[in-house]
Amino acid sequence: MAVKIRMKRVGTKNTPVFRIVVADGRSPRDGKFIEEIGTYQPLKKEGNFNIDLERAKYWVSKGAKPSDTVASFIKKAGKAAVAPAA
């Protein structure tokens, strides 16, 4: 089973909202998934995504392949977690 970390659209027309999910690569975009690990709201300017970094790292260590967009979210969340709180 090829596991992928990708986005699932749940928003309405003209109001996109995505859930970041871990899913079997063969399942449809908005279909069955294994676990939800975050959300993405592209219309918000600041803080438009949140992701459970620990779960994302767990799934990547188990062989899950993140999509390009989700990989950038993981990278940004990792940098924010390492940055000192000011």
C-alpha positions as YAML, in Angstrom:
chain: A
units: angstrom
residues:
- id: 1
  name: MET
  ca: [0.00, 0.00, 0.00]
- id: 2
  name: ALA
  ca: [1.49, 3.34, -1.10]
- id: 3
  name: VAL
  ca: [0.61, 5.83, 1.63]
- id: 4
  name: LYS
  ca: [0.55, 9.54, 0.77]
- id: 5
  name: ILE
  ca: [0.12, 12.71, 2.78]
- id: 6
  name: ARG
  ca: [-2.07, 15.02, 0.72]
- id: 7
  name: MET
  ca: [-4.93, 17.50, 0.85]
- id: 8
  name: LYS
  ca: [-8.64, 16.69, 0.80]
- id: 9
  name: ARG
  ca: [-11.05, 19.47, -0.19]
- id: 10
  name: VAL
  ca: [-13.98, 20.03, 2.15]
- id: 11
  name: GLY
  ca: [-14.86, 23.68, 1.53]
- id: 12
  name: THR
  ca: [-17.83, 24.95, -0.42]
- id: 13
  name: LYS
  ca: [-17.87, 26.63, -3.83]
- id: 14
  name: ASN
  ca: [-15.66, 29.76, -3.83]
- id: 15
  name: THR
  ca: [-14.62, 29.03, -0.21]
- id: 16
  name: PRO
  ca: [-11.89, 26.40, -0.38]
- id: 17
  name: VAL
  ca: [-10.84, 24.64, 2.81]
- id: 18
  name: PHE
  ca: [-8.58, 21.62, 2.80]
- id: 19
  name: ARG
  ca: [-7.79, 18.92, 5.33]
- id: 20
  name: ILE
  ca: [-4.29, 17.49, 5.34]
- id: 21
  name: VAL
  ca: [-4.75, 13.73, 5.47]
- id: 22
  name: VAL
  ca: [-2.80, 10.51, 5.33]
- id: 23
  name: ALA
  ca: [-4.39, 8.29, 2.69]
- id: 24
  name: ASP
  ca: [-3.80, 5.28, 0.49]
- id: 25
  name: GLY
  ca: [-2.50, 6.54, -2.86]
- id: 26
  name: ARG
  ca: [-5.21, 4.60, -4.71]
- id: 27
  name: SER
  ca: [-8.14, 6.26, -2.92]
- id: 28
  name: PRO
  ca: [-9.83, 9.29, -4.54]
- id: 29
  name: ARG
  ca: [-8.88, 12.83, -3.52]
- id: 30
  name: ASP
  ca: [-11.95, 13.37, -1.35]
- id: 31
  name: GLY
  ca: [-12.42, 9.72, -0.44]
- id: 32
  name: LYS
  ca: [-11.41, 7.46, 2.40]
- id: 33
  name: PHE
  ca: [-8.35, 8.39, 4.47]
- id: 34
  name: ILE
  ca: [-6.34, 6.90, 7.34]
- id: 35
  name: GLU
  ca: [-5.79, 9.95, 9.56]
- id: 36
  name: GLU
  ca: [-6.36, 13.71, 9.48]
- id: 37
  name: ILE
  ca: [-3.26, 15.62, 10.60]
- id: 38
  name: GLY
  ca: [-4.02, 19.24, 9.75]
- id: 39
  name: THR
  ca: [-5.96, 21.90, 7.86]
- id: 40
  name: TYR
  ca: [-5.29, 24.56, 5.23]
- id: 41
  name: GLN
  ca: [-7.40, 27.66, 4.53]
- id: 42
  name: PRO
  ca: [-5.96, 29.40, 1.44]
- id: 43
  name: LEU
  ca: [-8.15, 32.53, 1.74]
- id: 44
  name: LYS
  ca: [-6.68, 33.51, 5.13]
- id: 45
  name: LYS
  ca: [-3.63, 35.79, 4.95]
- id: 46
  name: GLU
  ca: [-1.71, 34.78, 8.08]
- id: 47
  name: GLY
  ca: [-1.66, 31.43, 9.86]
- id: 48
  name: ASN
  ca: [-3.62, 29.75, 7.09]
- id: 49
  name: PHE
  ca: [-2.46, 26.21, 7.91]
- id: 50
  name: ASN
  ca: [-1.89, 24.05, 10.95]
- id: 51
  name: ILE
  ca: [-0.36, 20.60, 11.00]
- id: 52
  name: ASP
  ca: [0.44, 18.06, 13.69]
- id: 53
  name: LEU
  ca: [4.17, 17.94, 13.08]
- id: 54
  name: GLU
  ca: [4.76, 14.88, 15.27]
- id: 55
  name: ARG
  ca: [2.21, 12.80, 13.34]
- id: 56
  name: ALA
  ca: [3.55, 14.05, 10.01]
- id: 57
  name: LYS
  ca: [7.08, 13.00, 10.99]
- id: 58
  name: TYR
  ca: [5.75, 9.65, 12.20]
- id: 59
  name: TRP
  ca: [4.05, 8.92, 8.88]
- id: 60
  name: VAL
  ca: [7.06, 10.07, 6.85]
- id: 61
  name: SER
  ca: [9.25, 7.74, 8.93]
- id: 62
  name: LYS
  ca: [6.85, 4.89, 8.06]
- id: 63
  name: GLY
  ca: [7.29, 5.62, 4.34]
- id: 64
  name: ALA
  ca: [4.43, 8.01, 3.52]
- id: 65
  name: LYS
  ca: [5.19, 10.40, 0.66]
- id: 66
  name: PRO
  ca: [3.95, 13.99, 1.15]
- id: 67
  name: SER
  ca: [2.69, 15.95, -1.84]
- id: 68
  name: ASP
  ca: [4.74, 19.01, -2.84]
- id: 69
  name: THR
  ca: [2.38, 21.43, -1.07]
- id: 70
  name: VAL
  ca: [2.19, 19.37, 2.11]
- id: 71
  name: ALA
  ca: [5.98, 18.98, 2.11]
- id: 72
  name: SER
  ca: [6.30, 22.78, 2.09]
- id: 73
  name: PHE
  ca: [3.86, 23.00, 5.03]
- id: 74
  name: ILE
  ca: [5.89, 20.44, 6.98]
- id: 75
  name: LYS
  ca: [9.07, 22.38, 6.24]
- id: 76
  name: LYS
  ca: [7.52, 25.71, 7.36]
- id: 77
  name: ALA
  ca: [6.06, 24.14, 10.51]
- id: 78
  name: GLY
  ca: [9.46, 22.63, 11.33]
- id: 79
  name: LYS
  ca: [11.16, 26.01, 10.99]
- id: 80
  name: ALA
  ca: [8.50, 27.68, 13.16]
- id: 81
  name: ALA
  ca: [8.94, 25.01, 15.85]
- id: 82
  name: VAL
  ca: [12.73, 25.48, 15.92]
- id: 83
  name: ALA
  ca: [12.62, 29.31, 15.94]
- id: 84
  name: PRO
  ca: [13.00, 30.79, 19.41]
- id: 85
  name: ALA
  ca: [9.84, 32.30, 20.88]
- id: 86
  name: ALA
  ca: [10.23, 36.07, 20.94]
...
